[in-house]
Amino acid sequence: MKLSTLFTFNAIVSLLFGLTFILVPETAMSFYGATLSPGEVLIARLFGGTLLGISVLTWSARNAGDSDARKAIILSRFVCETLGFIAALIGQLAGAVNALGWSTVAIYFVFALAFGYFQFMKPSTS
């Protein structure tokens, strides 16, 4: 896989989840068997805003040439996806959400592996 393809996939997934958490957080979480208090709706929308920012970042960087900025983006995405994987896994194992939560674990895991590959295995990419 090319880095530009990874950035594109990450931008699309972040866009879709970001819009969902901004526009209909209660509905989104109901699929996971969770209900949200007004404070949790706020947190979900803030999370959605962060995902939209990630979408803009990775979409904008998808065709960037090799640079220190692009390397920083790869490292940042690796750290965020790895921590997201750990948090999602802990939440899933604790029973915070239903079986659909495993999809979240998987999404974070795949992106963590992909960004880890470009960070550590193939650090100089085009």
Sine and cosine of phi, psi and omega as CSV:
sin_phi,cos_phi,sin_psi,cos_psi,sin_omega,cos_omega
0.00,0.00,0.63,-0.78,0.05,-1.00
-1.00,0.07,0.46,-0.89,0.02,-1.00
-0.87,0.49,-0.62,0.78,0.00,-1.00
-0.88,0.47,-0.58,0.82,0.05,-1.00
-0.93,0.38,-0.68,0.73,0.04,-1.00
-0.87,0.49,-0.73,0.68,0.04,-1.00
-0.86,0.51,-0.65,0.76,0.00,-1.00
-0.90,0.44,-0.75,0.66,0.04,-1.00
-0.86,0.51,-0.69,0.72,0.00,-1.00
-0.89,0.45,-0.64,0.77,0.03,-1.00
-0.90,0.44,-0.68,0.73,-0.04,-1.00
-0.93,0.38,-0.73,0.68,0.01,-1.00
-0.89,0.46,-0.69,0.73,0.02,-1.00
-0.90,0.44,-0.63,0.77,0.03,-1.00
-0.89,0.46,-0.75,0.66,-0.05,-1.00
-0.89,0.45,-0.75,0.67,0.02,-1.00
-0.93,0.36,-0.62,0.78,0.01,-1.00
-0.88,0.48,-0.74,0.67,0.03,-1.00
-0.88,0.48,-0.65,0.76,0.00,-1.00
-0.89,0.46,-0.71,0.70,-0.02,-1.00
-0.95,0.33,-0.46,0.89,0.07,-1.00
-0.96,0.26,-0.74,0.68,-0.16,-0.99
-1.00,0.07,-0.67,0.74,-0.09,-1.00
-0.65,-0.76,0.88,0.47,-0.06,-1.00
-0.89,0.46,-0.59,0.81,0.00,-1.00
-0.90,0.44,-0.69,0.72,0.02,-1.00
-0.91,0.42,-0.71,0.71,0.00,-1.00
-0.84,0.54,-0.73,0.69,-0.06,-1.00
-0.96,0.27,-0.39,0.92,0.02,-1.00
-0.90,0.43,-0.51,0.86,0.06,-1.00
-0.90,0.44,-0.45,0.89,0.02,-1.00
-1.00,-0.02,0.07,1.00,0.02,-1.00
0.98,0.19,0.38,0.93,-0.04,-1.00
-0.89,-0.46,0.57,-0.82,0.13,-0.99
-0.92,-0.38,0.48,-0.88,-0.09,-1.00
-0.89,-0.46,0.69,-0.72,0.17,-0.99
-0.98,0.20,0.20,-0.98,0.04,-1.00
-0.83,0.55,-0.61,0.79,0.04,-1.00
-0.92,0.40,-0.61,0.80,0.03,-1.00
-0.94,0.33,-0.52,0.85,0.11,-0.99
-0.88,0.47,-0.68,0.73,0.04,-1.00
-0.87,0.50,-0.74,0.68,0.00,-1.00
-0.88,0.47,-0.67,0.74,0.02,-1.00
-0.88,0.47,-0.66,0.75,0.01,-1.00
-0.93,0.36,-0.61,0.79,0.08,-1.00
-0.89,0.45,-0.65,0.76,0.07,-1.00
-0.88,0.47,-0.68,0.74,0.05,-1.00
-0.86,0.52,-0.66,0.75,0.04,-1.00
-0.89,0.45,-0.63,0.78,0.05,-1.00
-0.90,0.44,-0.68,0.73,0.04,-1.00
-0.89,0.46,-0.62,0.78,0.05,-1.00
-0.91,0.41,-0.61,0.79,0.08,-1.00
-0.89,0.46,-0.66,0.75,0.06,-1.00
-0.89,0.46,-0.65,0.76,0.02,-1.00
-0.86,0.51,-0.73,0.69,0.02,-1.00
-0.89,0.46,-0.68,0.73,-0.02,-1.00
-0.88,0.47,-0.78,0.63,-0.07,-1.00
-0.95,0.30,-0.54,0.84,0.07,-1.00
-0.91,0.42,-0.69,0.72,-0.02,-1.00
-0.92,0.39,-0.51,0.86,-0.06,-1.00
-1.00,0.01,-0.08,1.00,-0.15,-0.99
-0.87,0.50,-0.50,0.87,-0.02,-1.00
-0.92,-0.39,0.22,0.97,-0.02,-1.00
-0.94,0.34,0.57,-0.82,0.07,-1.00
-0.97,0.23,0.16,-0.99,0.01,-1.00
-0.87,0.49,0.82,-0.57,-0.01,-1.00
-0.35,-0.94,0.22,-0.98,0.07,-1.00
-0.89,0.46,-0.59,0.81,0.01,-1.00
-0.91,0.43,-0.70,0.72,0.01,-1.00
-0.91,0.41,-0.62,0.78,0.06,-1.00
-0.89,0.46,-0.62,0.79,0.04,-1.00
-0.92,0.40,-0.61,0.80,0.04,-1.00
-0.90,0.43,-0.69,0.72,0.01,-1.00
-0.88,0.48,-0.73,0.68,0.02,-1.00
-0.88,0.47,-0.70,0.71,0.02,-1.00
-0.87,0.50,-0.71,0.70,0.01,-1.00
-0.90,0.43,-0.62,0.79,0.05,-1.00
-0.88,0.47,-0.74,0.68,0.00,-1.00
-0.89,0.47,-0.74,0.67,-0.01,-1.00
-0.89,0.46,-0.70,0.72,-0.03,-1.00
-0.94,0.35,-0.60,0.80,0.03,-1.00
-0.92,0.40,-0.71,0.70,0.03,-1.00
-0.92,0.39,-0.60,0.80,0.08,-1.00
-0.89,0.46,-0.67,0.75,0.05,-1.00
-0.86,0.50,-0.74,0.67,-0.02,-1.00
-0.88,0.47,-0.73,0.69,0.00,-1.00
-0.89,0.45,-0.69,0.72,0.00,-1.00
-0.91,0.42,-0.64,0.77,0.00,-1.00
-0.91,0.41,-0.71,0.70,0.03,-1.00
-0.87,0.49,-0.71,0.70,0.02,-1.00
-0.89,0.46,-0.66,0.75,0.01,-1.00
-0.91,0.42,-0.72,0.70,0.00,-1.00
-0.92,0.40,-0.45,0.89,0.03,-1.00
-0.99,0.13,-0.12,0.99,0.01,-1.00
0.99,0.17,0.42,0.91,-0.02,-1.00
-0.92,0.38,-0.48,0.88,0.00,-1.00
-0.66,-0.75,0.15,-0.99,-0.02,-1.00
-0.98,0.20,-0.18,-0.98,-0.08,-1.00
-0.87,0.49,-0.42,0.91,0.04,-1.00
-0.87,0.49,-0.39,0.92,0.03,-1.00
-0.86,0.51,-0.41,0.91,0.05,-1.00
-0.90,0.44,-0.46,0.89,0.06,-1.00
-0.92,0.40,-0.60,0.80,0.05,-1.00
-0.91,0.41,-0.69,0.72,0.06,-1.00
-0.83,0.55,-0.72,0.69,-0.04,-1.00
-0.90,0.43,-0.68,0.74,0.00,-1.00
-0.87,0.49,-0.75,0.66,0.02,-1.00
-0.89,0.46,-0.65,0.76,-0.02,-1.00
-0.88,0.47,-0.73,0.68,-0.01,-1.00
-0.89,0.46,-0.71,0.71,0.02,-1.00
-0.92,0.39,-0.60,0.80,0.05,-1.00
-0.88,0.47,-0.71,0.71,0.04,-1.00
-0.88,0.48,-0.70,0.71,-0.05,-1.00
-0.91,0.42,-0.74,0.67,0.02,-1.00
-0.93,0.37,-0.55,0.84,0.08,-1.00
-0.89,0.47,-0.63,0.78,0.05,-1.00
-0.86,0.51,-0.74,0.67,-0.03,-1.00
-0.95,0.30,-0.42,0.91,0.02,-1.00
-0.98,0.21,-0.69,0.72,-0.19,-0.98
-0.93,-0.37,-0.52,0.85,-0.09,-1.00
-1.00,-0.10,-0.56,0.83,-0.05,-1.00
-0.70,-0.71,0.89,0.46,-0.12,-0.99
-0.92,0.40,-0.42,0.91,0.01,-1.00
-0.96,-0.26,0.98,-0.17,-0.09,-1.00
-0.83,-0.55,0.35,-0.94,0.04,-1.00
-0.93,-0.37,0.00,0.00,0.00,0.00
